[in-house]
């Protein structure tokens, strides 16, 4: 352990944290757990919307109010379902408020609680560094306020802000200008910025030179990966199981082209199609459920509903192969959090989105195959190859750099850099 790390106080600010099932919460968990093992004292400032309880490694967990979880939010069931905590497995469309509030609705629902609490924490004890993580992008306004108080600040971008954003285009020019101005203020005033993928970091470097943007990916926790698990009853041992865990529509992905590929395969190679079963484990939109349960698919695709994180990991381990949706050229920066757990599972991965960062990582690690996300003929050929010879997944050596112990070490180096290496 580097002596300067011992006892440094780090405030980690993120709306989502354990026990939430969202992938954003796993980044919070991984940073907190392994930074603490490197000698940092980590306080997590988060939202009650993620649930209650301690976070491993955290010296303190501060959970603030959030209107997203209050009775004022008539769509709160939608949020619970998306996060895997609701009773159902189908959710509706996004709120219209998202087209109005810049940069995001959390500016109204969480920031009024989070910002005052962060300022009180800063007054109560010396903070050596604050890390803010987005989305939502308004979280970075906490870092902006604390930086003005002289606290070194790292801004972590899990998605692009104005770059390849999931947000629909702002309808008015004044909104676009405000959004861009906030992004510029955050990136230029942070002591360091992190992009979760290379395209995000490269975009920040190009648009805000000479800003330094480090690439620190998502990852997997090696202590959570199950080994030698028994066959999961949700999987049919008589078929090749291609498993997808997590959400799709919230990230603007759709199974439509994949399911059309299954229909083509049924017509062209019925024997191959009969050996395949695609399992969707996670919350679904109403449209997704209708697509998957279409009668003409003859059971080749099946939705098993939302599952908790540990069961998702067991399904990944037990699958014959794993399915990842990306968007190729429309969002090159995509490398979803589940990718790294897929890599750790060691199962072959099929990526739909050949120009995405996820595709590049899968090819680099030799973990599977990639095809265009919107080409049913190419997807059908890939499915045929999976059924006939599933191939091999990534080797442990090729994915070790994506483990959270390794990732936390990179974050620690950045903390020391922005703090100037000063000792406690």
C-alpha positions in Angstrom: 0.0 0.0 0.0 1.4 3.4 -1.0 1.8 5.5 2.2 0.0 8.5 0.8 -3.1 6.5 0.3 -3.5 5.5 3.9 -6.5 7.2 5.4 -7.3 9.5 2.5 -11.0 10.5 2.5 -12.8 10.0 -0.7 -16.5 11.0 -1.3 -18.1 8.9 -4.0 -21.3 10.5 -5.4 -23.7 8.4 -7.5 -27.5 8.2 -7.6 -27.3 4.5 -8.0 -25.7 2.1 -5.6 -26.2 -1.3 -4.0 -28.6 -3.0 -3.4 -30.0 -1.7 -6.7 -29.7 -4.2 -9.5 -28.7 -1.6 -12.1 -25.2 -1.9 -13.6 -24.4 1.6 -12.4 -24.7 0.3 -8.9 -22.1 -2.3 -9.5 -19.5 0.3 -10.5 -20.2 2.1 -7.2 -19.8 -1.3 -5.4 -16.6 -2.1 -7.2 -14.9 1.2 -6.7 -15.9 1.4 -3.0 -15.0 -2.2 -2.1 -11.5 -2.2 -3.7 -10.5 1.4 -3.0 -11.1 0.6 0.7 -8.8 -2.3 0.4 -6.1 0.1 -1.0 -6.4 2.1 2.2 -8.9 4.8 1.3 -11.8 5.8 3.6 -14.7 6.0 1.2 -18.0 7.7 1.9 -20.8 7.0 -0.6 -23.4 9.7 -1.1 -26.3 8.1 -2.9 -30.1 8.1 -3.3 -32.7 6.3 -1.3 -34.1 5.2 -4.7 -31.4 2.5 -4.7 -32.6 0.9 -1.5 -31.1 0.6 2.0 -28.2 -1.1 3.6 -24.5 -0.9 3.9 -22.0 -1.1 1.0 -19.0 -3.3 1.4 -15.9 -1.2 2.0 -17.7 2.1 2.7 -16.7 3.9 5.9 -20.1 5.6 5.6 -23.2 5.4 3.4 -25.3 8.5 3.2 -28.7 7.9 1.5 -30.6 11.1 0.7 -34.2 11.6 -0.3 -35.2 11.4 -3.9 -38.6 12.5 -5.4 -38.2 9.6 -7.9 -39.2 7.2 -5.0 -41.9 9.4 -3.5 -45.6 9.4 -4.1 -45.2 12.5 -6.2 -43.7 10.2 -8.9 -46.7 8.4 -10.3 -44.3 6.4 -12.5 -42.3 5.0 -9.6 -43.5 1.5 -10.4 -41.8 1.9 -13.8 -38.5 2.8 -12.0 -38.8 -0.2 -9.7 -39.4 -2.6 -12.6 -36.5 -1.2 -14.7 -34.2 -1.7 -11.7 -35.5 -5.2 -11.1 -37.2 -4.5 -7.9 -40.8 -4.3 -9.1 -43.3 -7.1 -9.1 -43.8 -7.1 -12.8 -41.4 -7.5 -15.7 -42.8 -5.0 -18.2 -42.4 -1.3 -18.1 -43.6 1.6 -20.2 -42.1 4.5 -22.0 -39.9 7.3 -20.7 -41.3 10.4 -18.9 -42.1 13.5 -21.0 -40.4 15.5 -18.3 -37.1 14.2 -19.7 -37.7 16.4 -22.8 -37.9 19.5 -20.6 -35.4 19.5 -17.7 -31.7 20.1 -18.6 -29.5 18.1 -18.2 -31.9 15.5 -16.7 -34.8 15.1 -14.3 -32.5 14.2 -11.4 -31.7 17.9 -11.3 -35.2 18.3 -9.7 -35.6 14.9 -8.0 -32.2 14.2 -6.4 -29.9 17.2 -6.6 -31.9 19.3 -4.1 -31.2 16.6 -1.5 -27.7 15.5 -2.6 -26.0 18.9 -3.0 -26.8 20.3 0.5 -25.8 16.9 2.1 -22.5 16.9 0.2 -21.7 20.5 1.3 -22.5 19.5 5.0 -20.2 16.5 4.6 -17.4 18.7 3.3 -17.8 21.1 6.2 -17.9 18.3 8.8 -14.6 16.7 7.8 -11.7 17.2 5.4 -12.3 15.5 2.1 -9.2 14.7 0.0 -11.1 13.9 -3.2 -14.6 13.7 -4.6 -15.6 11.4 -7.4 -18.9 12.0 -9.2 -20.4 9.5 -11.7 -23.0 9.9 -14.4 -25.5 9.4 -15.7 -27.5 11.3 -14.5 -25.3 14.1 -15.6 -26.6 16.5 -12.9 -24.7 14.4 -10.4 -21.5 16.3 -11.6 -22.9 19.6 -10.3 -22.1 18.2 -6.8 -18.5 17.9 -7.9 -18.6 21.3 -9.4 -19.7 22.8 -6.1 -17.1 21.0 -4.0 -14.4 21.9 -6.4 -15.2 25.5 -5.8 -14.6 24.8 -2.1 -11.1 23.5 -3.0 -11.6 19.8 -3.0 -9.9 17.8 -5.8 -12.5 16.4 -8.2 -12.7 13.5 -10.6 -15.7 13.3 -13.0 -16.6 9.8 -14.2 -18.6 9.4 -17.4 -20.3 6.0 -17.8 -22.0 7.3 -20.9 -21.3 10.3 -23.1 -23.1 13.5 -22.2 -23.7 15.3 -25.5 -21.7 12.6 -27.3 -23.7 9.5 -28.5 -26.2 10.3 -25.9 -29.2 8.1 -25.2 -31.3 11.3 -24.7 -33.6 12.4 -27.4 -32.5 15.6 -29.1 -33.5 18.7 -27.1 -36.5 20.3 -28.9 -35.3 23.9 -28.3 -32.0 25.7 -29.0 -31.9 27.2 -25.5 -31.9 23.7 -24.0 -29.1 22.5 -26.3 -27.0 25.5 -25.4 -27.6 25.0 -21.7 -26.8 21.3 -21.9 -23.5 22.0 -23.8 -22.6 24.8 -21.3 -23.0 22.5 -18.3 -21.0 19.7 -20.0 -18.2 22.2 -20.8 -18.2 23.6 -17.2 -17.9 20.1 -15.7 -15.2 18.8 -18.0 -13.0 21.9 -17.9 -13.2 22.4 -14.1 -12.8 18.8 -13.0 -9.2 18.0 -12.1 -9.5 14.7 -14.1 -12.2 13.0 -16.1 -12.8 9.4 -16.8 -14.5 7.8 -19.8 -15.8 4.3 -19.3 -14.8 3.5 -22.9 -12.2 4.7 -25.3 -14.6 6.5 -27.6 -16.0 8.5 -24.7 -12.6 9.5 -23.5 -11.3 10.3 -27.0 -14.3 12.6 -27.6 -13.7 14.5 -24.4 -10.0 15.0 -25.3 -10.8 16.2 -28.8 -13.6 18.7 -27.8 -12.1 20.0 -24.6 -8.3 19.9 -25.2 -6.1 19.9 -23.3 -8.2 18.1 -20.8 -6.9 14.7 -19.7 -9.4 11.9 -20.0 -8.5 8.5 -18.7 -10.1 5.3 -19.9 -11.3 3.3 -16.9 -13.7 0.6 -17.9 -16.5 -1.1 -16.1 -15.6 -4.5 -14.8 -16.5 -7.6 -12.8 -16.0 -8.5 -9.2 -14.0 -11.8 -9.1 -15.3 -12.6 -5.6 -18.9 -12.6 -7.0 -18.4 -14.9 -10.0 -19.8 -18.3 -9.2 -17.8 -21.4 -10.1 -19.0 -25.0 -10.8 -22.6 -24.0 -10.5 -25.3 -26.7 -11.0 -27.5 -26.5 -14.1 -30.0 -23.7 -13.8 -33.6 -25.0 -14.1 -34.4 -22.0 -16.3 -32.2 -23.5 -19.0 -33.2 -26.3 -21.3 -30.4 -28.8 -21.4 -31.7 -30.3 -24.7 -31.1 -27.0 -26.6 -28.3 -24.6 -27.1 -29.0 -21.8 -24.7 -28.2 -18.3 -25.8 -28.7 -16.1 -22.7 -29.3 -12.3 -22.4 -29.4 -10.8 -18.9 -30.5 -7.3 -18.1 -32.4 -4.6 -20.0 -32.7 -3.6 -23.6 -35.2 -0.8 -24.4 -33.9 1.7 -21.8 -30.6 1.7 -23.6 -32.4 2.0 -27.0 -31.7 -1.6 -28.1 -34.2 -4.0 -29.6 -34.5 -7.8 -30.2 -36.5 -7.2 -33.3 -33.7 -8.0 -35.8 -32.5 -10.9 -33.8 -36.0 -12.5 -33.7 -36.3 -11.9 -37.5 -33.1 -13.8 -37.8 -34.6 -16.7 -35.8 -37.5 -16.8 -38.3 -35.1 -16.9 -41.2 -33.2 -19.7 -39.6 -36.4 -21.6 -39.0 -37.2 -21.4 -42.7 -33.7 -22.1 -44.0 -32.3 -24.5 -41.4 -35.1 -25.9 -39.3 -32.9 -28.5 -37.6 -30.5 -25.8 -36.4 -33.4 -23.6 -35.3 -34.9 -26.5 -33.3 -31.7 -26.8 -31.3 -31.6 -23.1 -30.3 -33.3 -21.4 -27.4 -32.8 -17.7 -26.6 -33.4 -16.8 -23.0 -34.2 -13.2 -21.9 -33.6 -12.7 -18.2 -34.5 -9.2 -17.1 -37.2 -6.5 -17.2 -38.9 -6.0 -20.5 -40.9 -3.3 -22.1 -44.4 -4.1 -23.3 -43.1 -4.0 -26.9 -40.2 -6.4 -26.2 -42.5 -8.9 -24.5 -44.8 -8.9 -27.4 -41.9 -9.5 -29.9 -40.4 -12.3 -27.8 -43.8 -14.1 -27.3 -44.9 -13.9 -30.9 -46.6 -17.3 -31.7 -44.6 -17.8 -34.9 -41.4 -18.1 -33.0 -42.6 -21.5 -31.7 -40.8 -21.1 -28.4 -37.4 -20.4 -29.8 -37.2 -17.3 -27.6 -38.4 -17.2 -24.0 -38.6 -14.5 -21.3 -38.1 -15.6 -17.7 -38.6 -12.2 -16.1 -36.4 -10.1 -13.8 -33.8 -12.1 -11.8 -31.5 -10.9 -9.1 -27.8 -10.3 -9.7 -26.6 -13.6 -8.4 -29.0 -15.6 -10.5 -28.0 -13.6 -13.5 -24.4 -14.6 -12.8 -25.4 -18.2 -12.5 -27.3 -18.1 -15.8 -24.3 -16.6 -17.5 -22.2 -19.4 -16.1 -24.6 -22.1 -17.2 -25.4 -20.8 -20.7 -24.0 -22.3 -23.8 -23.4 -18.8 -25.1 -24.2 -15.2 -24.2 -26.0 -12.4 -26.1 -25.0 -8.7 -26.0 -26.9 -5.9 -27.8 -24.9 -2.9 -29.0 -25.7 -0.3 -31.7 -22.7 -0.3 -33.9 -22.0 2.9 -35.8 -24.8 4.8 -34.2 -23.2 4.4 -30.7 -19.6 3.3 -31.0 -19.0 3.9 -27.3 -21.3 1.1 -26.1 -19.8 -1.5 -23.9 -22.4 -2.3 -21.3 -21.6 -3.3 -17.8 -22.7 -6.9 -18.3 -20.1 -7.4 -21.0 -17.4 -7.7 -18.3 -19.3 -10.3 -16.3 -19.9 -12.2 -19.6 -16.1 -12.2 -20.2 -15.5 -13.5 -16.7 -18.0 -16.3 -17.3 -15.8 -17.7 -20.1 -18.7 -18.4 -22.4 -18.8 -17.5 -26.1 -20.3 -14.1 -26.6 -22.4 -12.9 -29.6 -22.3 -9.2 -30.0 -24.9 -7.5 -32.2 -23.3 -4.2 -33.2 -20.0 -4.8 -35.0 -18.7 -1.2 -34.8 -19.2 -0.9 -31.1 -16.6 -0.8 -28.3 -18.1 -4.0 -27.0 -17.4 -5.7 -30.3 -13.8 -4.5 -30.2 -13.2 -5.8 -26.7 -14.8 -9.2 -27.6 -12.6 -9.5 -30.7 -9.5 -8.4 -28.7 -10.1 -11.0 -26.0 -11.1 -13.8 -28.5 -14.3 -14.1 -26.6 -16.8 -14.7 -29.4 -18.2 -13.3 -32.6 -19.7 -9.9 -33.7 -22.2 -9.1 -36.4 -24.2 -6.0 -37.5 -27.1 -5.3 -35.2 -29.6 -4.7 -37.9 -28.8 -7.5 -40.4 -31.0 -10.5 -39.9 -29.2 -12.6 -42.5 -25.8 -12.1 -40.8 -27.3 -12.7 -37.4 -28.9 -15.9 -38.7 -25.5 -17.1 -39.9 -24.0 -16.3 -36.5 -26.8 -18.3 -34.8 -26.1 -21.2 -37.0 -22.5 -21.2 -36.1 -23.3 -21.1 -32.4 -25.6 -24.1 -32.6 -23.1 -26.1 -34.7 -20.0 -25.2 -32.8 -20.4 -22.8 -29.9 -16.7 -21.9 -29.9 -14.8 -20.8 -26.8 -15.0 -17.8 -24.5 -12.3 -15.5 -23.1 -9.5 -17.0 -21.1 -9.0 -15.7 -17.5 -5.7 -14.1 -18.5 -7.2 -12.0 -21.2 -9.9 -10.5 -19.0 -8.0 -10.0 -15.7 -7.5 -6.3 -16.5 -11.3 -5.9 -16.3 -11.5 -7.1 -12.7 -12.4 -4.4 -10.1 -9.2 -4.9 -8.1 -7.3 -3.9 -11.2 -9.7 -1.1 -12.0 -9.6 0.3 -8.5 -5.8 0.5 -8.7 -6.2 2.7 -11.8 -8.7 4.9 -9.9 -6.3 5.1 -7.0 -3.5 6.3 -9.2 -5.8 9.1 -10.5 -6.8 10.1 -7.0 -3.1 10.4 -6.1 -2.5 12.5 -9.2 -5.3 15.0 -8.5 -4.4 15.2 -4.8 -0.8 15.9 -5.6 0.3 12.8 -3.6 -0.1 14.7 -0.3 -0.1 12.5 2.8 -2.8 12.5 5.4 
